[in-house]
Amino acid sequence: MRYLLFGAVVCSVLLAGCSGSQRVTHSSAEQAYQKGMELYEEEEYEEAIDYFRGVFEYGRGTDEAPDAQFYLARAHEERGEHLLAATEYNRFTQLYRNNVRLPEAEYRRALMYYKESPHYKLDQTDTEQAISNFQLYMQRYPNHEKVSDAEEKVLELRNKLSRKQFEAGELYERRRMYRAAAYTYEEVFDQYPDTDYADRALAASVRTYVEYAAMSVPQRQAERFESAIENYNRLAQVFPDSPHLREAERQYERAQERLERIEARESDEDQIAQDTP
């Protein structure tokens, strides 16, 4: 009985394998592509993928191959397999540089990374990939119909990156690591001046430079108060209507007052040194 049961299992596995191997049947690239498109339109994406891949059995230079490659990527996209889709769109862009679908393929490759972009607190590799690919697409096809959409998505993604950086600055500040906080806030403005966090970060850099200077040794205080003043001036010039300007102005006045005291003390010390025989 045990051997009969084992034999039955083996037969069922073999039959399943045979039926699977016969599921995709075609005699030409054209037939494989047409069957793939029928299944794609019926939203049978997994089976469509098998037929689109079947086109390539007849070579990558057939008339059907470019469209099969494009819809292979689209089928993976419809299945939510965004990174697989990005890989297939990338293969299309490499193999079919003169194809009319090339701009759309480059746009959709970027879109796949956009769809994989995670919450801002997580690793942002896919976000950066999306930005890079959208920018490449816009540079190559500035008049393509999807450019305005790409611009909006790039700004959205850059806002995500700037928020992550800004909150890193806040974490340093809460830990009283004012030097790291000031530099991190500055980087938000320097790297993402077009985002929602740029003016807020610049105002925060004024505040943290003041705190950094106050904790510094006397010989280094002046230059750090000057950094606070410089960043306030940048904020006032670039974002004159910023809601964060008033708070930054108070810190600016504090820095100015401390800097004037330092300069007065240094002037007195210089005078004493000159008067001393």
C-alpha angles and dihedrals in degrees: 000000000000091000091048090052091049090050091051091052092049092050092049091051092049092048091050090050092048093049090048093050091050094047092088110053126163138143101205142021089252093054093047091050095047092049090047091052092049090054092043091054089048087053091243090137100163092056091042089057090057092054095044088053088049089064090066091059085077093051138274092265100067120115090249097049099086094050091043090053092048095049091043086062091044091052091053088048092053089051090055092248093136100166092047088049091050089053092051093046088051090052089052092053091051097046103037107039094156097046119121090231093060097101092049092047091053091048093049092047088059090044091058091058089045090056090050093050105121135211110304094250092061131076108300101204093118091046091055091046090053093050092047093049095044090051091049090050092049093048092051098041108026092163098047118124095244097053096098090050090049091051091053092049093048091053090048091052093045089053088055092052093046091051091052091050093045093052089050086058090050090052091053090048094051088053090051091243090141098167093056091042094052093049092046093050090049090053090055090059095040095049101032108028092148096057135094092254099053099092093038091052093048090052089049090052089057090053096046094045088055090051091044091051093048090056095045129099111269093253092061101038098088096057091049094049086049090055089054091050092047092052092048089054090050090051093049092049100043099034107026091160097047115136087220094060097090095054089046090051091059090053090046091055090049090052092047092051093049092045092051090052091050092049091047091050092048090049091052091048091050091050092050090049091052093048094049110098 
